Amino acid sequence: MIPDSTTTLDDATAARRKAFVDAARALFLANGYSGTTMSSIAAKVGGSKTTLWTYFPSKEDLFAAVVDEIVGEYGTALHVDLPVDQPVVEVLTRFGNVLMAALVTTPLLSLFRLVVGEAERFPHLAETFYDRGPRRGKARAAIWVAAKMARGELRQGDPMQVVRHFAGLCQSGLYQHAVLGLPEGRETHRLAAEVDAAVETFYRAWGPEAR
């Protein structure tokens, strides 16, 4: 059987593209955005900068691809089921546990630190990161919150603000230590209890009987 030359070419192109993304990911996380050049990325792969440009016209495009790759691998909270017909506490507990387990993974923590460290000089990096991860997740959760409000299972308010409140509660403990690289941030066995506390506090504020 004669191999499909188009398929072979597409596979080779995809592999080459991934090699550039993997190299950029390693160099961005090791040296920062400003400390990484397109030339160094091309050299790490063993190709020319001209070849790299055919895949990624700019370093910003390459950074966006790195963000997409990491979020795709570890952004599990973006795909958690949020059924409207299940109880609020049950859904939020499941969502919170998946969210926090993802946020304390080394790749997401490293990406977050990179973005924060470069945000003042390169604000577009923060916009890229936020659009591809947190903004998508919060927008999806806000749709669920709005549906629960409509059913009378949460009191009325701004759905996006409600989502921000819940995210803030979940991230108020161990996550802060993890971001800073403190020893307490490695005690991931605490996450479930912290999520339970966050859900309880959230529901006291936003449950249908809250005042």
C-alpha positions as CSV (number, residue, x, y, z in Angstrom):
1,M,0.0,0.0,0.0
2,I,1.4,3.4,-1.0
3,P,1.4,5.9,1.9
4,D,-0.8,9.0,1.5
5,S,1.7,11.7,0.9
6,T,-0.7,14.4,2.1
7,T,-1.2,12.6,5.4
8,T,2.5,12.1,5.8
9,L,3.2,15.7,5.1
10,D,0.5,16.9,7.5
11,D,1.8,14.6,10.2
12,A,5.3,15.9,9.7
13,T,4.1,19.5,9.8
14,A,2.2,18.8,13.0
15,A,5.2,17.2,14.6
16,R,7.4,20.1,13.6
17,R,4.9,22.6,15.0
18,K,4.7,20.7,18.2
19,A,8.5,20.6,18.5
20,F,8.6,24.4,18.3
21,V,5.8,24.7,20.9
22,D,7.6,22.3,23.3
23,A,10.9,24.2,22.9
24,A,9.2,27.5,23.5
25,R,7.4,26.2,26.5
26,A,10.6,25.0,28.1
27,L,12.5,28.2,27.3
28,F,9.6,30.6,28.3
29,L,9.3,28.9,31.7
30,A,13.0,28.7,32.3
31,N,14.0,32.2,31.0
32,G,10.8,34.2,30.9
33,Y,9.2,35.8,27.9
34,S,11.6,38.6,27.5
35,G,14.6,36.3,28.1
36,T,13.6,34.0,25.2
37,T,14.2,34.8,21.6
38,M,12.9,33.2,18.4
39,S,16.4,32.3,17.5
40,S,16.9,30.4,20.7
41,I,13.7,28.5,20.2
42,A,14.7,27.6,16.6
43,A,18.2,26.5,17.8
44,K,16.7,24.3,20.5
45,V,14.7,22.4,17.8
46,G,17.5,22.4,15.4
47,G,15.9,24.4,12.7
48,S,16.2,27.9,11.3
49,K,14.4,31.0,12.5
50,T,12.9,31.3,9.0
51,T,11.3,27.9,9.3
52,L,9.9,28.9,12.8
53,W,8.4,32.0,11.3
54,T,6.4,29.9,8.8
55,Y,4.7,28.3,11.7
56,F,4.5,31.3,14.1
57,P,4.9,34.8,12.6
58,S,5.7,36.3,16.0
59,K,6.8,35.4,19.5
60,E,3.3,36.4,20.7
61,D,1.7,33.8,18.5
62,L,4.1,31.2,19.9
63,F,3.3,32.2,23.4
64,A,-0.4,31.8,22.7
65,A,0.2,28.3,21.4
66,V,2.1,27.4,24.6
67,V,-0.8,28.7,26.7
68,D,-3.3,26.7,24.6
69,E,-1.2,23.6,25.0
70,I,-0.9,23.9,28.8
71,V,-4.5,24.9,29.3
72,G,-5.5,22.0,27.0
73,E,-3.6,19.5,29.1
74,Y,-4.4,20.8,32.6
75,G,-7.5,23.0,32.2
76,T,-9.8,20.2,33.3
77,A,-12.2,22.6,35.0
78,L,-13.1,24.0,31.6
79,H,-14.8,20.7,30.8
80,V,-16.4,19.7,34.1
81,D,-20.1,19.0,33.7
82,L,-22.3,21.7,35.3
83,P,-25.8,20.1,35.1
84,V,-28.6,22.5,36.0
85,D,-30.7,19.7,37.4
86,Q,-28.3,18.7,40.1
87,P,-28.1,20.5,43.6
88,V,-25.9,23.6,43.8
89,V,-23.7,22.3,46.6
90,E,-23.1,19.0,44.8
91,V,-22.1,20.7,41.5
92,L,-20.0,23.4,43.1
93,T,-18.1,20.8,45.3
94,R,-17.3,18.7,42.2
95,F,-16.3,21.8,40.2
96,G,-14.2,23.3,43.0
97,N,-12.2,20.1,43.6
98,V,-11.4,19.7,39.9
99,L,-10.6,23.4,39.6
100,M,-8.2,23.5,42.5
101,A,-6.5,20.2,41.6
102,A,-5.7,21.7,38.2
103,L,-4.6,25.1,39.5
104,V,-1.9,23.6,41.8
105,T,-0.3,21.5,39.0
106,T,3.3,22.5,38.3
107,P,2.7,23.5,34.7
108,L,-0.3,25.8,35.5
109,L,1.5,27.3,38.5
110,S,4.6,27.9,36.3
111,L,2.6,29.5,33.6
112,F,0.7,31.7,36.0
113,R,4.0,32.9,37.6
114,L,5.4,33.6,34.2
115,V,2.4,35.7,33.2
116,V,2.4,37.7,36.4
117,G,6.2,38.3,36.2
118,E,5.9,39.7,32.7
119,A,2.5,41.4,32.9
120,E,3.8,44.9,33.6
121,R,6.1,44.9,30.6
122,F,4.0,42.7,28.3
123,P,0.3,43.2,29.3
124,H,-0.8,41.4,26.2
125,L,0.6,38.2,27.6
126,A,-1.8,38.5,30.6
127,E,-4.7,39.1,28.2
128,T,-3.8,36.0,26.2
129,F,-3.6,33.8,29.2
130,Y,-6.8,35.2,30.8
131,D,-8.8,34.9,27.6
132,R,-7.7,31.3,26.9
133,G,-8.2,30.0,30.5
134,P,-9.9,31.9,33.3
135,R,-12.2,34.0,31.2
136,R,-13.5,31.0,29.4
137,G,-14.0,29.0,32.6
138,K,-15.8,31.8,34.4
139,A,-18.0,32.6,31.5
140,R,-19.2,29.0,31.3
141,A,-19.8,28.9,35.1
142,A,-21.7,32.2,34.9
143,I,-24.2,30.6,32.5
144,W,-24.8,27.8,35.0
145,V,-25.2,30.3,37.9
146,A,-27.7,32.4,35.9
147,A,-29.7,29.2,35.2
148,K,-29.7,28.4,39.0
149,M,-30.8,31.9,39.8
150,A,-33.7,31.6,37.3
151,R,-34.7,28.4,39.1
152,G,-34.7,30.1,42.5
153,E,-31.8,27.9,43.7
154,L,-29.4,30.9,44.1
155,R,-30.5,34.4,45.0
156,Q,-30.5,37.1,42.3
157,G,-27.3,38.9,41.5
158,D,-24.6,39.4,38.8
159,P,-23.7,35.8,37.7
160,M,-20.1,36.7,36.9
161,Q,-19.6,38.4,40.2
162,V,-21.0,35.3,41.9
163,V,-18.5,33.1,40.0
164,R,-15.6,35.5,41.0
165,H,-16.7,35.2,44.7
166,F,-16.7,31.4,44.5
167,A,-13.3,31.3,42.7
168,G,-11.8,33.7,45.3
169,L,-13.0,31.5,48.2
170,C,-11.6,28.4,46.7
171,Q,-8.2,30.1,46.0
172,S,-7.9,31.8,49.4
173,G,-5.9,29.1,51.2
174,L,-3.4,26.6,50.0
175,Y,-3.4,28.0,46.5
176,Q,-1.8,31.3,47.7
177,H,1.0,29.2,49.3
178,A,1.4,27.2,46.1
179,V,1.8,30.2,43.9
180,L,4.6,31.5,46.2
181,G,6.3,28.2,46.3
182,L,5.9,27.8,50.1
183,P,6.0,24.4,51.7
184,E,2.3,24.6,52.7
185,G,1.4,24.8,49.1
186,R,2.4,21.2,48.6
187,E,-0.1,19.9,51.2
188,T,-2.6,19.1,48.5
189,H,-4.5,16.8,50.9
190,R,-6.0,20.0,52.3
191,L,-7.7,21.0,49.1
192,A,-10.9,19.0,49.6
193,A,-11.6,20.5,53.0
194,E,-10.8,24.0,51.7
195,V,-13.3,23.4,48.8
196,D,-16.0,22.2,51.3
197,A,-15.4,25.3,53.4
198,A,-15.6,27.5,50.3
199,V,-18.8,26.0,49.1
200,E,-20.4,26.3,52.6
201,T,-19.4,30.0,52.9
202,F,-20.5,30.7,49.3
203,Y,-23.9,29.1,49.8
204,R,-24.5,31.0,53.0
205,A,-24.1,34.2,51.0
206,W,-25.8,33.2,47.7
207,G,-28.2,30.4,48.7
208,P,-31.9,31.2,48.2
209,E,-32.4,31.9,52.0
210,A,-29.3,34.2,52.2
211,R,-30.0,37.7,53.3
